[in-house]
Amino acid sequence: MFIEKTNSSLVINENTLFADGVIYINKEQWLLAYSAFAYLCKSNKEKPIALLYNMALCHQAAQEYAEAIALLNAAKMQLKSTAVLSHQTAVLPINLLTDEYHSAHYRLALNETAVVLNANMVKLRIQRLLLDLHILLENWQEAVRISALPDMDKCKNVQEALTMIKSTTTT
């Protein structure tokens, strides 16, 4: 239970609320997820990468694309500035990497452990989500720029986006 009653006031356990928000996103309960992560964003001055990413997913679901892009860009900057990328612990099996590239896992919620252990994959997920958002906004130039970033050519959504961009811009 993430709400505790103490002396006639309610106290929200933010760790439990975050975990609940992850579940809400992964079950596509967007209203509940949005409420949880909006609360966490408002109550935290320093927002961890996973919180920024999850709130961006909520903004995308709410069709608040500019807000989602802003949060994803902040998450990318934080990834760079914290040098989290140096924490890679192991080489991942090619079958799992292929699954990552061909799946829609980037539309699922993250926690901070995933960010620390798989920072390069989180960076790729951020870029994939940014690409989707720019496609929705019909910002073709930015979508093409993002699609040219390392490893993006391996991703199914990127390949589909480039095909769609070519057909849209040549007609």
N, CA, C and O atoms as a DFTB+ gen file, in Angstrom:
684 C
 N C O
     1  1       0.851      -1.176       0.000
     2  2       0.000       0.000       0.000
     3  2       0.893       1.234       0.000
     4  3       1.795       1.340       0.830
     5  1       0.658       2.158      -0.909
     6  2       1.547       3.299      -0.996
     7  2       1.039       4.545      -0.294
     8  3       1.726       5.567      -0.302
     9  1      -0.135       4.496       0.311
    10  2      -0.645       5.635       1.071
    11  2      -0.787       5.204       2.523
    12  3      -1.450       4.214       2.833
    13  1      -0.157       5.958       3.396
    14  2      -0.236       5.675       4.820
    15  2      -0.870       6.868       5.522
    16  3      -0.588       8.019       5.189
    17  1      -1.719       6.583       6.485
    18  2      -2.363       7.659       7.227
    19  2      -1.600       7.891       8.523
    20  3      -1.433       6.972       9.325
    21  1      -1.135       9.129       8.726
    22  2      -0.431       9.476       9.955
    23  2      -0.958      10.819      10.432
    24  3      -0.894      11.817       9.714
    25  1      -1.475      10.832      11.643
    26  2      -1.980      12.060      12.256
    27  2      -2.899      12.837      11.318
    28  3      -2.706      14.033      11.099
    29  1      -3.869      12.171      10.783
    30  2      -4.910      12.738       9.916
    31  2      -4.389      13.337       8.611
    32  3      -5.098      14.104       7.961
    33  1      -3.166      12.998       8.222
    34  2      -2.678      13.416       6.906
    35  2      -2.169      12.184       6.165
    36  3      -1.723      11.215       6.779
    37  1      -2.242      12.237       4.845
    38  2      -1.815      11.111       4.033
    39  2      -0.371      11.310       3.590
    40  3       0.020      12.403       3.181
    41  1       0.415      10.240       3.676
    42  2       1.798      10.254       3.240
    43  2       1.933       9.224       2.119
    44  3       1.560       8.062       2.278
    45  1       2.464       9.662       1.004
    46  2       2.631       8.767      -0.131
    47  2       4.060       8.255      -0.156
    48  3       5.011       9.036      -0.127
    49  1       4.203       6.953      -0.207
    50  2       5.516       6.329      -0.322
    51  2       5.918       6.427      -1.796
    52  3       5.348       5.739      -2.643
    53  1       6.891       7.273      -2.097
    54  2       7.262       7.546      -3.481
    55  2       7.893       6.345      -4.179
    56  3       7.713       6.180      -5.386
    57  1       8.621       5.511      -3.461
    58  2       9.199       4.313      -4.080
    59  2       8.107       3.359      -4.547
    60  3       8.182       2.804      -5.643
    61  1       7.103       3.175      -3.715
    62  2       5.993       2.302      -4.079
    63  2       5.178       2.916      -5.205
    64  3       4.738       2.211      -6.113
    65  1       4.975       4.224      -5.149
    66  2       4.228       4.906      -6.210
    67  2       4.957       4.774      -7.541
    68  3       4.324       4.557      -8.574
    69  1       6.282       4.903      -7.527
    70  2       7.063       4.733      -8.751
    71  2       6.873       3.321      -9.304
    72  3       6.621       3.141     -10.496
    73  1       6.996       2.325      -8.428
    74  2       6.823       0.932      -8.855
    75  2       5.414       0.704      -9.397
    76  3       5.238       0.010     -10.398
    77  1       4.425       1.279      -8.748
    78  2       3.050       1.165      -9.245
    79  2       2.916       1.832     -10.608
    80  3       2.247       1.304     -11.496
    81  1       3.553       2.990     -10.776
    82  2       3.509       3.687     -12.057
    83  2       4.109       2.863     -13.184
    84  3       3.595       2.870     -14.303
    85  1       5.187       2.157     -12.898
    86  2       5.799       1.268     -13.886
    87  2       4.782       0.199     -14.311
    88  3       4.624      -0.090     -15.497
    89  1       4.110      -0.370     -13.335
    90  2       3.089      -1.386     -13.639
    91  2       1.975      -0.778     -14.473
    92  3       1.519      -1.388     -15.440
    93  1       1.531       0.424     -14.106
    94  2       0.452       1.076     -14.859
    95  2       0.852       1.278     -16.323
    96  3       0.057       1.010     -17.224
    97  1       2.066       1.744     -16.562
    98  2       2.518       1.931     -17.947
    99  2       2.548       0.598     -18.673
   100  3       2.033       0.478     -19.784
   101  1       3.143      -0.390     -18.056
   102  2       3.307      -1.678     -18.717
   103  2       1.982      -2.404     -18.939
   104  3       1.908      -3.341     -19.734
   105  1       0.938      -1.970     -18.235
   106  2      -0.410      -2.514     -18.448
   107  2      -1.285      -1.531     -19.237
   108  3      -2.487      -1.743     -19.397
   109  1      -0.658      -0.450     -19.727
   110  2      -1.328       0.577     -20.527
   111  2      -2.510       1.233     -19.805
   112  3      -3.530       1.554     -20.415
   113  1      -2.351       1.418     -18.523
   114  2      -3.329       2.161     -17.726
   115  2      -2.813       3.602     -17.607
   116  3      -2.313       4.027     -16.565
   117  1      -2.955       4.323     -18.702
   118  2      -2.295       5.608     -18.862
   119  2      -2.765       6.678     -17.892
   120  3      -1.951       7.480     -17.434
   121  1      -4.029       6.716     -17.568
   122  2      -4.524       7.717     -16.625
   123  2      -3.852       7.541     -15.263
   124  3      -3.404       8.511     -14.651
   125  1      -3.788       6.294     -14.796
   126  2      -3.157       6.031     -13.505
   127  2      -1.654       6.303     -13.562
   128  3      -1.084       6.873     -12.633
   129  1      -1.025       5.895     -14.650
   130  2       0.418       6.128     -14.799
   131  2       0.716       7.620     -14.826
   132  3       1.631       8.092     -14.152
   133  1      -0.060       8.355     -15.607
   134  2       0.141       9.806     -15.724
   135  2       0.028      10.461     -14.348
   136  3       0.859      11.291     -13.980
   137  1      -0.994      10.088     -13.596
   138  2      -1.189      10.664     -12.259
   139  2      -0.011      10.362     -11.342
   140  3       0.463      11.235     -10.615
   141  1       0.457       9.114     -11.383
   142  2       1.568       8.716     -10.516
   143  2       2.839       9.482     -10.861
   144  3       3.488      10.044      -9.980
   145  1       3.192       9.503     -12.139
   146  2       4.456      10.135     -12.517
   147  2       4.381      11.658     -12.474
   148  3       5.390      12.314     -12.216
   149  1       3.217      12.223     -12.719
   150  2       3.066      13.678     -12.574
   151  2       3.282      14.074     -11.115
   152  3       3.937      15.077     -10.832
   153  1       2.730      13.288     -10.190
   154  2       2.940      13.541      -8.767
   155  2       4.429      13.468      -8.427
   156  3       4.960      14.340      -7.739
   157  1       5.097      12.420      -8.917
   158  2       6.522      12.240      -8.622
   159  2       7.367      13.356      -9.239
   160  3       8.327      13.817      -8.622
   161  1       7.020      13.788     -10.439
   162  2       7.759      14.894     -11.067
   163  2       7.597      16.178     -10.270
   164  3       8.548      16.940     -10.097
   165  1       6.398      16.406      -9.795
   166  2       6.130      17.629      -9.039
   167  2       6.836      17.616      -7.684
   168  3       7.261      18.661      -7.191
   169  1       6.960      16.438      -7.088
   170  2       7.525      16.369      -5.742
   171  2       9.043      16.168      -5.714
   172  3       9.638      16.153      -4.636
   173  1       9.676      16.015      -6.874
   174  2      11.123      15.795      -6.930
   175  2      11.806      16.901      -7.724
   176  3      11.542      17.076      -8.914
   177  1      12.680      17.642      -7.061
   178  2      13.443      18.674      -7.771
   179  2      14.359      18.050      -8.805
   180  3      14.366      18.454      -9.967
   181  1      15.130      17.064      -8.376
   182  2      16.037      16.367      -9.289
   183  2      15.342      15.100      -9.759
   184  3      15.038      14.205      -8.971
   185  1      15.101      15.047     -11.049
   186  2      14.359      13.936     -11.612
   187  2      15.319      12.917     -12.227
   188  3      16.074      13.246     -13.142
   189  1      15.291      11.685     -11.726
   190  2      16.149      10.659     -12.311
   191  2      15.709      10.317     -13.738
   192  3      14.584      10.610     -14.143
   193  1      16.600       9.707     -14.469
   194  2      16.372       9.388     -15.880
   195  2      15.116       8.543     -16.060
   196  3      14.318       8.809     -16.959
   197  1      14.931       7.544     -15.228
   198  2      13.759       6.675     -15.368
   199  2      12.463       7.457     -15.163
   200  3      11.476       7.197     -15.851
   201  1      12.450       8.391     -14.250
   202  2      11.256       9.213     -14.024
   203  2      10.975      10.079     -15.251
   204  3       9.829      10.188     -15.689
   205  1      12.013      10.691     -15.800
   206  2      11.840      11.507     -17.012
   207  2      11.307      10.665     -18.163
   208  3      10.398      11.085     -18.878
   209  1      11.870       9.490     -18.337
   210  2      11.460       8.602     -19.429
   211  2       9.998       8.168     -19.257
   212  3       9.207       8.222     -20.198
   213  1       9.662       7.741     -18.049
   214  2       8.305       7.265     -17.808
   215  2       7.275       8.380     -17.953
   216  3       6.185       8.156     -18.479
   217  1       7.615       9.570     -17.492
   218  2       6.688      10.693     -17.663
   219  2       6.565      11.036     -19.139
   220  3       5.485      11.418     -19.591
   221  1       7.646      10.909     -19.902
   222  2       7.580      11.152     -21.352
   223  2       6.635      10.150     -22.018
   224  3       5.869      10.520     -22.908
   225  1       6.685       8.895     -21.596
   226  2       5.743       7.912     -22.125
   227  2       4.297       8.329     -21.831
   228  3       3.415       8.189     -22.679
   229  1       4.074       8.837     -20.636
   230  2       2.731       9.301     -20.260
   231  2       2.303      10.491     -21.121
   232  3       1.160      10.554     -21.575
   233  1       3.217      11.428     -21.341
   234  2       2.900      12.569     -22.207
   235  2       2.597      12.107     -23.624
   236  3       1.699      12.643     -24.273
   237  1       3.332      11.125     -24.103
   238  2       3.052      10.614     -25.447
   239  2       1.644      10.021     -25.496
   240  3       0.902      10.270     -26.446
   241  1       1.275       9.248     -24.490
   242  2      -0.056       8.647     -24.450
   243  2      -1.144       9.720     -24.402
   244  3      -2.236       9.535     -24.940
   245  1      -0.835      10.838     -23.756
   246  2      -1.791      11.949     -23.657
   247  2      -1.721      12.879     -24.873
   248  3      -2.408      13.900     -24.917
   249  1      -0.906      12.529     -25.839
   250  2      -0.687      13.317     -27.055
   251  2      -0.123      14.702     -26.739
   252  3      -0.433      15.679     -27.421
   253  1       0.690      14.772     -25.722
   254  2       1.409      15.986     -25.342
   255  2       2.854      15.807     -25.799
   256  3       3.765      15.608     -24.996
   257  1       3.027      15.884     -27.101
   258  2       4.286      15.487     -27.724
   259  2       5.447      16.423     -27.380
   260  3       6.563      15.957     -27.152
   261  1       5.206      17.700     -27.342
   262  2       6.288      18.640     -27.029
   263  2       6.834      18.392     -25.626
   264  3       8.044      18.450     -25.409
   265  1       5.946      18.118     -24.681
   266  2       6.379      17.840     -23.314
   267  2       7.196      16.547     -23.267
   268  3       8.205      16.466     -22.566
   269  1       6.750      15.544     -24.017
   270  2       7.478      14.272     -24.052
   271  2       8.876      14.464     -24.618
   272  3       9.843      13.925     -24.081
   273  1       8.988      15.226     -25.696
   274  2      10.290      15.486     -26.314
   275  2      11.215      16.214     -25.343
   276  3      12.395      15.879     -25.232
   277  1      10.680      17.200     -24.648
   278  2      11.490      17.950     -23.688
   279  2      12.034      17.031     -22.584
   280  3      13.201      17.140     -22.207
   281  1      11.205      16.142     -22.074
   282  2      11.653      15.230     -21.020
   283  2      12.686      14.236     -21.534
   284  3      13.657      13.931     -20.842
   285  1      12.477      13.732     -22.746
   286  2      13.447      12.787     -23.319
   287  2      14.786      13.467     -23.582
   288  3      15.838      12.867     -23.362
   289  1      14.759      14.698     -24.045
   290  2      16.012      15.429     -24.244
   291  2      16.722      15.671     -22.916
   292  3      17.949      15.602     -22.846
   293  1      15.960      15.954     -21.869
   294  2      16.555      16.123     -20.534
   295  2      17.163      14.806     -20.055
   296  3      18.235      14.802     -19.451
   297  1      16.485      13.694     -20.321
   298  2      17.016      12.382     -19.930
   299  2      18.311      12.086     -20.679
   300  3      19.265      11.573     -20.092
   301  1      18.349      12.409     -21.986
   302  2      19.577      12.200     -22.767
   303  2      20.723      13.030     -22.218
   304  3      21.847      12.542     -22.104
   305  1      20.452      14.264     -21.883
   306  2      21.502      15.134     -21.325
   307  2      21.989      14.587     -19.985
   308  3      23.186      14.617     -19.698
   309  1      21.089      14.101     -19.190
   310  2      21.471      13.545     -17.895
   311  2      22.296      12.275     -18.076
   312  3      23.234      12.036     -17.316
   313  1      21.964      11.472     -19.055
   314  2      22.772      10.281     -19.349
   315  2      24.197      10.677     -19.689
   316  3      25.147      10.045     -19.228
   317  1      24.349      11.722     -20.494
   318  2      25.687      12.186     -20.873
   319  2      26.431      12.753     -19.678
   320  3      27.597      12.426     -19.455
   321  1      25.769      13.593     -18.916
   322  2      26.449      14.314     -17.845
   323  2      26.784      13.430     -16.647
   324  3      27.717      13.740     -15.907
   325  1      26.059      12.356     -16.438
   326  2      26.345      11.502     -15.285
   327  2      27.336      10.405     -15.610
   328  3      27.741       9.655     -14.722
   329  1      27.735      10.298     -16.871
   330  2      28.682       9.273     -17.310
   331  2      28.226       7.876     -16.918
   332  3      29.038       6.992     -16.646
   333  1      26.915       7.697     -16.895
   334  2      26.338       6.394     -16.562
   335  2      26.771       5.342     -17.571
   336  3      26.831       4.158     -17.237
   337  1      27.072       5.748     -18.786
   338  2      27.393       4.792     -19.842
   339  2      28.618       3.942     -19.509
   340  3      28.795       2.865     -20.078
   341  1      29.448       4.407     -18.611
   342  2      30.650       3.648     -18.261
   343  2      30.355       2.494     -17.309
   344  3      31.261       1.722     -16.994
   345  1      29.131       2.353     -16.846
   346  2      28.781       1.314     -15.892
   347  2      28.370       0.003     -16.551
   348  3      27.815      -0.866     -15.877
   349  1      28.621      -0.165     -17.829
   350  2      28.230      -1.408     -18.499
   351  2      28.952      -2.568     -17.840
   352  3      30.158      -2.503     -17.601
   353  1      28.210      -3.633     -17.547
   354  2      28.787      -4.736     -16.790
   355  2      29.107      -5.959     -17.640
   356  3      30.015      -6.715     -17.291
   357  1      28.404      -6.178     -18.727
   358  2      28.628      -7.404     -19.492
   359  2      28.239      -7.187     -20.948
   360  3      27.464      -6.290     -21.280
   361  1      28.794      -8.023     -21.794
   362  2      28.395      -8.034     -23.195
   363  2      27.094      -8.825     -23.267
   364  3      26.997      -9.926     -22.725
   365  1      26.107      -8.263     -23.931
   366  2      24.802      -8.900     -23.998
   367  2      24.723      -9.863     -25.178
   368  3      25.318      -9.606     -26.224
   369  1      24.003     -10.962     -25.022
   370  2      23.857     -11.928     -26.115
   371  2      23.186     -11.288     -27.336
   372  3      22.259     -10.489     -27.199
   373  1      23.659     -11.645     -28.509
   374  2      23.159     -11.073     -29.756
   375  2      21.662     -11.316     -29.933
   376  3      20.964     -10.461     -30.477
   377  1      21.155     -12.473     -29.481
   378  2      19.720     -12.750     -29.603
   379  2      18.887     -11.774     -28.795
   380  3      17.805     -11.374     -29.223
   381  1      19.385     -11.390     -27.632
   382  2      18.662     -10.422     -26.812
   383  2      18.736      -9.022     -27.424
   384  3      17.765      -8.267     -27.379
   385  1      19.871      -8.688     -27.986
   386  2      19.995      -7.396     -28.669
   387  2      19.063      -7.332     -29.882
   388  3      18.414      -6.314     -30.124
   389  1      19.007      -8.423     -30.634
   390  2      18.116      -8.474     -31.793
   391  2      16.671      -8.314     -31.353
   392  3      15.901      -7.598     -31.992
   393  1      16.302      -8.974     -30.272
   394  2      14.945      -8.821     -29.732
   395  2      14.676      -7.368     -29.367
   396  3      13.599      -6.843     -29.650
   397  1      15.637      -6.729     -28.751
   398  2      15.485      -5.317     -28.382
   399  2      15.265      -4.453     -29.615
   400  3      14.387      -3.590     -29.616
   401  1      16.036      -4.669     -30.642
   402  2      15.928      -3.874     -31.865
   403  2      14.592      -4.077     -32.578
   404  3      14.055      -3.137     -33.165
   405  1      14.056      -5.285     -32.532
   406  2      12.859      -5.612     -33.306
   407  2      11.567      -5.505     -32.508
   408  3      10.482      -5.669     -33.066
   409  1      11.666      -5.236     -31.233
   410  2      10.485      -5.182     -30.372
   411  2      10.049      -3.736     -30.137
   412  3      10.670      -2.784     -30.609
   413  1       8.969      -3.618     -29.397
   414  2       8.490      -2.303     -28.964
   415  2       8.743      -2.120     -27.466
   416  3       7.994      -1.419     -26.786
   417  1       9.797      -2.752     -26.958
   418  2      10.113      -2.636     -25.531
   419  2      10.389      -1.186     -25.119
   420  3      10.228      -0.825     -23.953
   421  1      10.798      -0.373     -26.070
   422  2      11.079       1.025     -25.749
   423  2       9.819       1.781     -25.336
   424  3       9.907       2.912     -24.858
   425  1       8.673       1.183     -25.511
   426  2       7.412       1.802     -25.091
   427  2       6.988       1.344     -23.700
   428  3       5.887       1.654     -23.246
   429  1       7.863       0.610     -23.031
   430  2       7.593       0.136     -21.675
   431  2       8.364       0.997     -20.675
   432  3       9.345       1.654     -21.022
   433  1       7.900       0.975     -19.439
   434  2       8.503       1.788     -18.384
   435  2       9.879       1.278     -17.986
   436  3      10.230       0.121     -18.217
   437  1      10.645       2.174     -17.384
   438  2      11.984       1.865     -16.896
   439  2      12.071       2.130     -15.398
   440  3      11.275       2.880     -14.834
   441  1      13.062       1.493     -14.766
   442  2      13.443       1.868     -13.406
   443  2      14.919       2.249     -13.428
   444  3      15.600       2.045     -14.433
   445  1      15.405       2.792     -12.341
   446  2      16.783       3.286     -12.315
   447  2      17.811       2.160     -12.417
   448  3      18.910       2.383     -12.923
   449  1      17.484       0.978     -11.956
   450  2      18.408      -0.143     -12.090
   451  2      18.669      -0.440     -13.564
   452  3      19.806      -0.688     -13.966
   453  1      17.609      -0.412     -14.360
   454  2      17.758      -0.640     -15.805
   455  2      18.659       0.423     -16.416
   456  3      19.467       0.126     -17.296
   457  1      18.526       1.645     -15.958
   458  2      19.346       2.740     -16.485
   459  2      20.817       2.502     -16.171
   460  3      21.671       2.672     -17.042
   461  1      21.119       2.114     -14.952
   462  2      22.508       1.904     -14.544
   463  2      23.118       0.696     -15.249
   464  3      24.256       0.759     -15.713
   465  1      22.374      -0.393     -15.330
   466  2      22.923      -1.626     -15.897
   467  2      22.918      -1.652     -17.420
   468  3      23.707      -2.374     -18.030
   469  1      22.042      -0.878     -18.036
   470  2      21.876      -0.933     -19.486
   471  2      21.778       0.463     -20.092
   472  3      20.885       0.733     -20.896
   473  1      22.669       1.325     -19.717
   474  2      22.583       2.722     -20.131
   475  2      22.584       2.895     -21.650
   476  3      21.860       3.740     -22.176
   477  1      23.385       2.106     -22.353
   478  2      23.404       2.238     -23.817
   479  2      22.058       1.861     -24.425
   480  3      21.608       2.495     -25.379
   481  1      21.413       0.834     -23.878
   482  2      20.096       0.436     -24.372
   483  2      19.061       1.505     -24.021
   484  3      18.162       1.781     -24.816
   485  1      19.180       2.101     -22.851
   486  2      18.257       3.172     -22.457
   487  2      18.420       4.350     -23.408
   488  3      17.433       4.955     -23.827
   489  1      19.655       4.674     -23.745
   490  2      19.909       5.750     -24.706
   491  2      19.249       5.427     -26.048
   492  3      18.638       6.298     -26.666
   493  1      19.371       4.193     -26.489
   494  2      18.736       3.768     -27.737
   495  2      17.219       3.870     -27.634
   496  3      16.560       4.312     -28.575
   497  1      16.665       3.464     -26.497
   498  2      15.213       3.566     -26.306
   499  2      14.748       5.017     -26.336
   500  3      13.703       5.326     -26.909
   501  1      15.511       5.894     -25.727
   502  2      15.170       7.326     -25.756
   503  2      15.139       7.811     -27.201
   504  3      14.203       8.496     -27.613
   505  1      16.162       7.455     -27.962
   506  2      16.239       7.890     -29.362
   507  2      15.092       7.310     -30.189
   508  3      14.535       8.002     -31.041
   509  1      14.733       6.047     -29.945
   510  2      13.628       5.433     -30.674
   511  2      12.315       6.143     -30.368
   512  3      11.511       6.389     -31.268
   513  1      12.102       6.469     -29.103
   514  2      10.877       7.175     -28.717
   515  2      10.863       8.593     -29.299
   516  3       9.826       9.071     -29.758
   517  1      12.018       9.257     -29.276
   518  2      12.107      10.583     -29.900
   519  2      11.764      10.515     -31.387
   520  3      11.061      11.382     -31.908
   521  1      12.256       9.498     -32.056
   522  2      11.942       9.328     -33.471
   523  2      10.434       9.207     -33.669
   524  3       9.869       9.876     -34.535
   525  1       9.780       8.365     -32.879
   526  2       8.328       8.205     -32.988
   527  2       7.604       9.532     -32.791
   528  3       6.657       9.842     -33.514
   529  1       8.047      10.302     -31.823
   530  2       7.401      11.590     -31.536
   531  2       7.571      12.560     -32.702
   532  3       6.628      13.261     -33.070
   533  1       8.757      12.603     -33.276
   534  2       8.977      13.505     -34.410
   535  2       8.185      13.055     -35.637
   536  3       7.756      13.887     -36.437
   537  1       7.993      11.761     -35.788
   538  2       7.137      11.262     -36.871
   539  2       5.703      11.738     -36.641
   540  3       5.049      12.209     -37.571
   541  1       5.215      11.618     -35.414
   542  2       3.852      12.067     -35.102
   543  2       3.674      13.557     -35.381
   544  3       2.603      13.997     -35.798
   545  1       4.731      14.325     -35.146
   546  2       4.686      15.773     -35.392
   547  2       5.025      16.127     -36.842
   548  3       5.041      17.300     -37.218
   549  1       5.295      15.103     -37.645
   550  2       5.681      15.273     -39.047
   551  2       6.919      16.151     -39.201
   552  3       7.046      16.920     -40.154
   553  1       7.812      16.018     -38.250
   554  2       9.086      16.728     -38.281
   555  2      10.099      15.790     -38.950
   556  3      10.935      15.174     -38.288
   557  1       9.997      15.701     -40.281
   558  2      10.758      14.722     -41.045
   559  2      12.262      14.908     -40.931
   560  3      13.006      13.933     -40.821
   561  1      12.706      16.149     -40.956
   562  2      14.148      16.405     -40.914
   563  2      14.763      15.890     -39.617
   564  3      15.823      15.264     -39.638
   565  1      14.108      16.148     -38.497
   566  2      14.628      15.672     -37.217
   567  2      14.530      14.146     -37.128
   568  3      15.419      13.499     -36.574
   569  1      13.473      13.582     -37.663
   570  2      13.327      12.124     -37.664
   571  2      14.456      11.463     -38.457
   572  3      15.007      10.447     -38.032
   573  1      14.793      12.037     -39.597
   574  2      15.884      11.491     -40.406
   575  2      17.214      11.642     -39.665
   576  3      18.047      10.737     -39.699
   577  1      17.415      12.777     -38.999
   578  2      18.646      12.992     -38.231
   579  2      18.779      11.946     -37.125
   580  3      19.847      11.360     -36.945
   581  1      17.703      11.714     -36.393
   582  2      17.726      10.738     -35.299
   583  2      17.962       9.331     -35.845
   584  3      18.683       8.537     -35.241
   585  1      17.355       9.030     -36.983
   586  2      17.492       7.685     -37.547
   587  2      18.929       7.368     -37.963
   588  3      19.287       6.200     -38.112
   589  1      19.743       8.390     -38.150
   590  2      21.136       8.188     -38.558
   591  2      22.078       7.974     -37.371
   592  3      23.269       7.737     -37.575
   593  1      21.575       8.051     -36.142
   594  2      22.417       7.855     -34.964
   595  2      22.846       6.388     -34.858
   596  3      22.186       5.515     -35.420
   597  1      23.932       6.108     -34.152
   598  2      24.446       4.729     -34.063
   599  2      23.388       3.728     -33.593
   600  3      22.610       4.003     -32.679
   601  1      23.381       2.578     -34.232
   602  2      22.508       1.437     -33.945
   603  2      21.038       1.649     -34.281
   604  3      20.243       0.715     -34.173
   605  1      20.666       2.842     -34.680
   606  2      19.258       3.086     -34.987
   607  2      18.818       2.326     -36.236
   608  3      17.654       1.939     -36.339
   609  1      19.716       2.108     -37.174
   610  2      19.358       1.399     -38.399
   611  2      18.966      -0.055     -38.139
   612  3      18.367      -0.695     -39.003
   613  1      19.296      -0.578     -36.968
   614  2      18.960      -1.958     -36.608
   615  2      17.540      -2.088     -36.066
   616  3      17.022      -3.198     -35.945
   617  1      16.911      -0.968     -35.742
   618  2      15.626      -0.975     -35.052
   619  2      14.453      -0.993     -36.032
   620  3      14.416      -0.246     -37.009
   621  1      13.512      -1.861     -35.737
   622  2      12.357      -2.043     -36.614
   623  2      11.564      -0.748     -36.796
   624  3      11.191      -0.411     -37.919
   625  1      11.301      -0.016     -35.710
   626  2      10.510       1.201     -35.843
   627  2      11.231       2.247     -36.685
   628  3      10.588       3.052     -37.359
   629  1      12.543       2.241     -36.652
   630  2      13.323       3.187     -37.450
   631  2      13.228       2.834     -38.926
   632  3      13.024       3.705     -39.771
   633  1      13.376       1.564     -39.225
   634  2      13.261       1.115     -40.617
   635  2      11.886       1.445     -41.177
   636  3      11.769       1.919     -42.307
   637  1      10.842       1.195     -40.384
   638  2       9.480       1.510     -40.819
   639  2       9.283       3.017     -40.987
   640  3       8.619       3.460     -41.925
   641  1       9.856       3.792     -40.085
   642  2       9.735       5.248     -40.160
   643  2      10.404       5.795     -41.417
   644  3       9.849       6.665     -42.089
   645  1      11.582       5.293     -41.733
   646  2      12.281       5.771     -42.922
   647  2      11.502       5.437     -44.191
   648  3      11.441       6.247     -45.116
   649  1      10.916       4.262     -44.236
   650  2      10.077       3.889     -45.381
   651  2       8.894       4.850     -45.498
   652  3       8.569       5.320     -46.588
   653  1       8.266       5.129     -44.378
   654  2       7.105       6.030     -44.354
   655  2       7.519       7.456     -44.736
   656  3       6.793       8.132     -45.465
   657  1       8.653       7.911     -44.261
   658  2       9.128       9.252     -44.589
   659  2       9.383       9.362     -46.082
   660  3       8.991      10.347     -46.709
   661  1      10.033       8.364     -46.653
   662  2      10.324       8.388     -48.087
   663  2       9.039       8.449     -48.902
   664  3       8.956       9.206     -49.869
   665  1       8.047       7.667     -48.526
   666  2       6.789       7.666     -49.292
   667  2       6.012       8.962     -49.085
   668  3       5.330       9.428     -49.999
   669  1       6.109       9.545     -47.898
   670  2       5.387      10.790     -47.606
   671  2       6.036      11.994     -48.291
   672  3       5.348      12.865     -48.824
   673  1       7.342      12.026     -48.268
   674  2       8.032      13.223     -48.800
   675  2       8.226      13.179     -50.294
   676  3       8.546      14.206     -50.893
   677  1       8.043      12.017     -50.931
   678  2       8.213      11.949     -52.382
   679  2       6.880      12.057     -53.136
   680  3       6.872      12.134     -54.365
   681  1       5.763      12.064     -52.414
   682  2       4.471      12.167     -53.095
   683  2       3.987      13.586     -53.161
   684  3       2.913      13.847     -53.703
